[in-house]
Amino acid sequence: MTIDKSLKVKRGMNTNRSVLTRVERLKVLQDSGRWDEGDSPLGLPKVRVRKLTMKKKKKKAKEDEDE
């Protein structure tokens, strides 16, 4: 049986994940001060995953030529 193309792992993670692992969540919570080292790792609060978008650079050279 073959694996669907959408399920294959390509060279690294090119897309943003919508879910963090427990270790990643703990690190984010520690950085924000919402979790301390002695606290239970069970029942963690939700952590918002911020998706980064790259803004397209404006082409200044093309605008200068038009003037």
Protein Blocks (a to p, Z undefined) as FASTA:
>chain_A
ZZdfklpccehjfbdcfbdcfklmmmmmmmnopacfkbcfehiacdddddddddddddfk
lmmmmZZ
